[in-house]
Amino acid sequence: MLLIPAIDLKDGHCVRLKQGEMDAATVFSEDPGAMARHWLDAGARRLHLVDLNGAFAGKPKNGAAIRAITDEVGDDVPVQLGGGIRDLDTIEHYLDNGITYMIIGTAAVKNPGFLHDACSAFPGHIIVGLDAKDGKVAVDGWSKLTGHDVVDLAKKFEDYGVESVIYTDIGRDGMLSGVNIEATVRLARALRIPVIASGGITDLRDIDALCAVEEEGIMGAITGRAIYEGTLDFAAAQARADELNGVTE
């Protein structure tokens, strides 16, 4: 079970949002590179970056902050990035500059052909991000709920060749209200590719619950507000997950 620290970027700073609201941002650091190093030193084996301005603008907006992170991380751990990924040139640029996995969210839902092309052009490097509420997929920074069933859409994208699926319960993200285990397991059971849980991780009880269902196909979990506000100690949580799953150094 990989625990993946989230570094959400807005106006060059590391922030956290509540339920995707840009005006409900809390700034945690003005030095993205230092924040990345902090999580690596705490034992992170992958980092999750989101260009929040990019997600809303539909094009990259935090390039300097992302470069600061990739320069700091180097080849130490894989870095995955989402937010405003709308064309193949953007994907190629980031993959050439230190990003390992590109996350396509809204564009995957609105333009499946683009996702298909991305999987063909960059096999093994494309993750799809599905944000859902009550089983229905949301787009455009969670501002619009679609009629798409999250499981049906994920199975379609699996056939395209995506590497994994990040599943976010948008009713819980940034709210410290616990992971939606039932919905995450339902999705993982329907797929052959791994699922990464996101949204709602609060404390070690969530880590225990996720590790208990890891064999269903849940490879990791993204954590944000909990590790910034201190309800979850990242190093202790990863150590706990390793212990529960029999991982030894």
Disulfide bonds with the S-S distance in Angstrom:
none
